[in-house]
């Protein structure tokens, strides 16, 4: 897949979020910070300390560090920070077998999602109904998710799925159908523990194994040359 041969008529998605700490941190962190102040003034330093620690945790959870995307346009980068929990074949609704790489994000990982490969957004679909622990294999099929299908410059389709977990309940995916998303571009995030999967053609050359730790946008999880 080649980022240099994108369809010039496709509008380019402007990546977001781009701030170093996502604004949700200030909204969700305001309550424990206020409670910490009240507890301190009321003479309950232990309670205040717990609330202050929770405030710091929220700020760290919504951190959004810069990442250096590999130059190789055939590289498929990790869509998120975390641990690889699944590498193997899956069969889609159309009966076609594909390769799926699943990444589990703990509450301590960066939860900003990055596009694993460059392509035009062909579809965005929300599905699933359960909130199983995201590291379980069945969570990849049953949990509430948002699946973005992209089409490369060569016309080949791929998927990246944002999947909820036990705690995660909110998925944000900002691109619109028809927009071109660059490889490594930030496109959304999931709140408080989750999983992100990449679904590729079987011919993709896998570069990770179960148990590997990866970083979104910079770790290479597979390589996929343009089809001849």
C-alpha positions in Angstrom: 0.0 0.0 0.0 1.3 3.4 -0.9 0.6 6.7 0.7 2.0 8.5 -2.3 -0.6 7.2 -4.7 -3.8 8.2 -2.8 -6.8 9.3 -4.7 -6.4 13.1 -5.0 -10.1 13.6 -4.9 -10.4 12.1 -1.4 -10.3 14.6 1.4 -7.5 14.0 3.9 -8.6 13.4 7.5 -7.2 15.9 9.9 -5.9 13.7 12.7 -7.2 14.1 16.2 -6.9 14.2 19.1 -3.5 16.0 18.9 -3.2 17.7 22.3 -0.6 16.1 24.7 -3.4 15.5 27.3 -6.9 14.8 25.9 -9.4 17.4 27.2 -11.5 14.6 28.8 -8.8 14.5 31.5 -9.7 17.9 32.7 -13.5 17.1 32.7 -13.2 13.7 34.5 -10.3 14.8 36.7 -12.0 17.9 38.0 -14.2 15.9 40.4 -11.5 14.0 42.3 -9.3 17.1 42.4 -12.2 19.0 44.0 -12.8 16.2 46.5 -9.1 16.2 47.3 -9.2 19.9 48.2 -12.4 19.5 50.3 -11.0 16.4 52.1 -7.7 18.3 52.9 -9.6 21.3 54.3 -11.9 19.1 56.3 -8.9 17.3 58.0 -9.0 14.0 56.1 -5.5 13.9 54.5 -5.7 10.2 53.6 -8.9 10.6 51.7 -7.5 13.7 50.0 -4.4 11.7 49.0 -6.5 9.0 47.4 -8.5 11.6 45.5 -5.3 13.3 44.3 -3.9 10.0 43.2 -7.1 9.4 41.2 -6.7 12.8 39.6 -3.1 11.9 38.5 -4.3 8.5 37.2 -7.0 10.2 35.0 -4.4 12.7 33.6 -2.0 9.8 32.8 -4.7 7.7 31.2 -5.5 10.5 28.7 -1.9 11.2 27.8 -1.3 11.5 24.0 2.5 11.3 23.3 4.0 11.9 19.9 5.2 8.9 18.0 7.6 8.4 15.0 5.9 6.5 12.2 8.2 4.1 10.3 9.1 5.3 6.8 8.4 2.0 5.1 5.0 2.4 3.4 4.5 -1.4 3.3 4.6 -1.6 7.1 1.4 -2.0 9.1 1.8 -0.2 12.5 0.2 -1.0 15.8 -3.1 0.8 16.2 -2.6 1.2 19.9 -0.2 0.6 22.8 -0.6 -2.7 24.6 0.0 -6.4 24.6 -0.6 -8.7 21.6 -3.2 -11.2 22.7 -4.2 -12.8 19.3 -2.5 -13.5 16.0 -4.4 -15.9 13.7 -6.9 -16.5 11.0 -10.5 -15.4 11.3 -13.4 -16.0 8.9 -15.5 -13.0 8.0 -19.3 -12.8 7.3 -18.5 -13.2 3.6 -16.7 -16.5 4.3 -13.3 -15.1 3.4 -10.5 -15.9 5.8 -8.3 -13.1 6.9 -5.5 -12.4 9.4 -6.4 -10.8 12.7 -3.9 -9.2 15.2 -5.5 -8.3 18.5 -4.0 -5.9 21.0 -5.2 -5.6 24.6 -4.9 -2.2 26.3 -4.7 -2.1 30.1 -5.8 1.0 32.1 -2.1 2.0 32.2 -1.6 2.1 28.4 -2.0 5.0 26.1 -5.6 4.7 24.7 -5.3 7.0 21.6 -5.8 4.9 18.5 -3.7 5.3 15.3 -4.4 4.2 11.8 -2.3 1.0 11.0 -2.1 1.7 7.3 -3.1 4.4 4.8 -6.4 4.3 3.1 -9.7 5.8 2.3 -12.5 5.1 4.8 -15.0 2.8 3.0 -17.3 2.1 6.0 -17.7 2.7 9.7 -19.9 0.2 11.5 -20.8 -0.2 15.2 -21.8 -3.7 16.4 -21.6 -6.1 19.3 -23.5 -6.3 22.5 -21.3 -7.6 25.3 -18.6 -6.1 27.6 -16.3 -9.1 28.2 -12.8 -8.7 29.5 -11.0 -7.4 26.4 -8.1 -9.9 26.6 -10.4 -12.9 26.1 -10.5 -14.3 22.6 -14.3 -14.2 22.3 -14.3 -10.5 23.1 -12.9 -9.9 19.6 -16.2 -11.0 18.2 -18.9 -10.4 20.8 -18.0 -7.0 22.5 -19.4 -3.7 21.5 -17.1 -2.2 18.9 -16.6 0.3 16.1 -15.1 -1.2 12.9 -13.5 1.1 10.4 -13.0 -0.4 6.9 -10.3 1.3 4.8 -9.4 0.8 1.1 -5.8 1.2 0.1 -4.6 3.0 -3.1 -4.5 -0.4 -4.8 -8.1 -1.1 -3.9 -7.5 -3.6 -1.2 -9.6 -3.5 2.0 -8.5 -3.7 5.6 -10.2 -3.2 9.0 -9.2 -1.7 12.3 -11.7 -2.3 15.2 -12.0 -0.4 18.5 -13.4 -2.8 21.0 -14.8 -2.2 24.5 -13.8 -4.2 27.6 -15.1 -4.7 31.1 -14.7 -1.0 32.1 -14.6 0.7 28.7 -18.0 2.1 27.6 -17.2 4.9 25.2 -15.6 4.6 21.8 -14.7 7.7 19.8 -13.9 7.4 16.1 -13.5 10.7 14.2 -13.0 10.0 10.5 -15.8 10.2 8.0 -16.6 7.8 5.1 -14.7 9.0 2.1 -11.8 10.6 3.9 -8.2 9.5 3.4 -6.4 8.5 6.7 -2.6 8.5 6.7 -0.7 5.6 8.3 0.0 6.4 11.9 -2.5 9.2 12.1 -4.5 9.5 15.4 -8.2 8.9 14.7 -9.9 8.2 18.0 -9.7 6.6 21.5 -11.5 4.4 24.0 -12.1 5.2 27.6 -10.7 3.0 30.4 -9.4 -0.4 29.2 -10.1 -1.9 25.8 -8.8 -3.8 22.8 -7.9 -2.8 19.2 -7.8 -5.3 16.3 -6.3 -5.1 12.8 -7.8 -7.4 10.1 -5.6 -7.9 7.1 -5.4 -10.1 4.0 -3.8 -13.6 4.7 -0.8 -12.7 2.6 0.3 -10.1 5.2 3.7 -11.0 6.7 3.2 -11.0 10.5 6.0 -9.3 12.6 4.7 -9.9 16.1 3.7 -12.8 18.4 1.3 -13.3 21.3 2.7 -11.6 24.4 4.7 -8.9 22.5 4.4 -5.3 23.7 3.7 -2.8 21.0 3.4 1.0 20.7 0.7 2.6 18.6 2.0 4.2 15.4 5.6 3.1 15.8 5.7 -0.7 16.3 5.4 -2.7 13.1 3.0 -5.6 13.5 3.0 -6.7 9.8 4.2 -5.9 6.3 1.9 -5.8 3.2 3.3 -4.9 -0.2 1.0 -3.6 -2.9 -0.5 -6.5 -4.9 1.1 -6.8 -8.3 
